[in-house]
Amino acid sequence: MASMTDIIFLLLIFFMITSSAISQSSIEVKLPTADTTNASVQDLAVVTIKEDGNYFVNDKPIEKGELEQYLVNTLKGEENPSFTIRADENTKHKDVVFVMGIAEAHRFNLAIATIQEN
């Protein structure tokens, strides 16, 4: 019986550690809602676009002109290069399309972060 308790505690510790490893961005954006959302694999890069048009990669500010080269360098050599776009729901369409164009030009897979509609 004691070994069963040990296993339960080990599983509890495992799930506590792995659930806290899921990264939450410190950049505040109001994500758009969607009917369904699918959790995806953690990407090497998360591009956040604030409502005012400021860009961030993995919570670090970056200039628009430097974004493409940074993504290319970060995703270089990856078997399945991909990144996530976290854009505020009030972000200008052209800013999101700019980042999507980078993905298309370099054949990167991308995901767009949303929150599930209640």
C-alpha positions as CSV (number, residue, x, y, z in Angstrom):
1,M,0.0,0.0,0.0
2,A,2.9,2.4,0.8
3,S,4.3,1.9,-2.8
4,M,0.9,2.9,-4.3
5,T,1.0,6.1,-2.2
6,D,4.5,6.8,-3.4
7,I,3.4,6.4,-7.0
8,I,0.5,8.8,-6.5
9,F,2.7,11.4,-4.9
10,L,5.3,11.1,-7.8
11,L,2.5,11.5,-10.3
12,L,1.2,14.5,-8.5
13,I,4.7,16.1,-8.4
14,F,5.2,15.3,-12.1
15,F,2.0,17.0,-13.1
16,M,2.6,20.0,-10.9
17,I,6.0,20.6,-12.4
18,T,4.9,20.1,-16.0
19,S,1.9,22.3,-15.7
20,S,4.0,25.1,-14.4
21,A,6.4,24.7,-17.3
22,I,3.7,25.9,-19.7
23,S,4.9,29.4,-20.6
24,Q,2.6,32.3,-20.0
25,S,3.6,35.5,-21.6
26,S,4.1,38.6,-19.5
27,I,3.0,40.9,-22.4
28,E,-0.6,41.8,-21.8
29,V,-2.7,41.4,-24.9
30,K,-6.4,40.7,-25.2
31,L,-6.6,37.7,-27.5
32,P,-9.5,37.2,-29.9
33,T,-12.1,34.6,-29.2
34,A,-12.7,31.5,-31.3
35,D,-15.4,28.7,-31.2
36,T,-12.7,26.1,-30.7
37,T,-9.1,26.2,-29.6
38,N,-6.6,23.4,-29.9
39,A,-3.6,23.3,-27.6
40,S,-0.4,23.0,-29.6
41,V,3.2,22.1,-29.0
42,Q,5.4,24.7,-27.4
43,D,7.0,26.7,-30.2
44,L,10.6,28.1,-30.1
45,A,9.2,31.6,-30.8
46,V,6.1,33.4,-29.9
47,V,5.5,36.7,-31.7
48,T,3.3,39.1,-29.7
49,I,1.8,42.1,-31.4
50,K,0.3,44.8,-29.2
51,E,-2.6,47.0,-30.2
52,D,-0.1,49.9,-30.7
53,G,1.9,47.9,-33.3
54,N,4.8,47.0,-31.0
55,Y,6.4,43.6,-31.7
56,F,7.8,41.2,-29.1
57,V,9.5,37.8,-29.5
58,N,9.3,35.6,-26.4
59,D,8.5,38.7,-24.4
60,K,11.5,40.7,-25.6
61,P,10.8,43.9,-27.6
62,I,12.0,43.8,-31.2
63,E,11.9,46.3,-34.1
64,K,9.7,45.4,-37.1
65,G,12.7,45.5,-39.4
66,E,14.6,43.0,-37.3
67,L,11.8,40.5,-36.8
68,E,12.3,38.4,-40.0
69,Q,16.0,37.9,-39.5
70,Y,15.5,37.0,-35.8
71,L,12.9,34.4,-36.7
72,V,15.0,32.9,-39.5
73,N,18.0,32.6,-37.1
74,T,15.9,31.2,-34.3
75,L,14.1,28.6,-36.4
76,K,17.1,27.7,-38.6
77,G,17.9,23.9,-38.5
78,E,14.5,22.9,-36.9
79,E,12.9,19.9,-38.4
80,N,9.4,21.5,-38.3
81,P,10.0,25.3,-37.9
82,S,7.0,27.0,-36.4
83,F,6.0,29.9,-34.3
84,T,2.9,31.3,-32.7
85,I,1.3,34.8,-33.2
86,R,-0.2,36.3,-30.2
87,A,-2.0,39.5,-31.4
88,D,-4.3,41.7,-29.5
89,E,-7.8,41.6,-30.8
90,N,-7.5,45.3,-31.7
91,T,-4.2,45.0,-33.5
92,K,-4.2,46.3,-37.1
93,H,-4.7,43.6,-39.7
94,K,-1.6,44.8,-41.6
95,D,0.7,44.0,-38.6
96,V,-0.6,40.4,-38.4
97,V,-0.4,39.9,-42.2
98,F,3.2,41.2,-42.1
99,V,4.2,38.4,-39.7
100,M,2.2,35.8,-41.7
101,G,4.1,36.9,-44.7
102,I,7.4,36.1,-43.0
103,A,6.1,32.6,-42.2
104,E,5.0,32.1,-45.8
105,A,8.2,33.4,-47.3
106,H,10.3,31.0,-45.2
107,R,7.8,28.1,-45.2
108,F,7.4,28.3,-41.4
109,N,4.3,26.8,-39.8
110,L,2.4,29.2,-37.6
111,A,-0.4,29.2,-35.1
112,I,-2.5,32.1,-34.0
113,A,-3.3,32.2,-30.3
114,T,-6.9,32.7,-29.3
115,I,-9.0,32.1,-26.2
116,Q,-12.0,29.9,-26.2
117,E,-15.4,31.6,-26.4
118,N,-17.6,30.7,-23.5
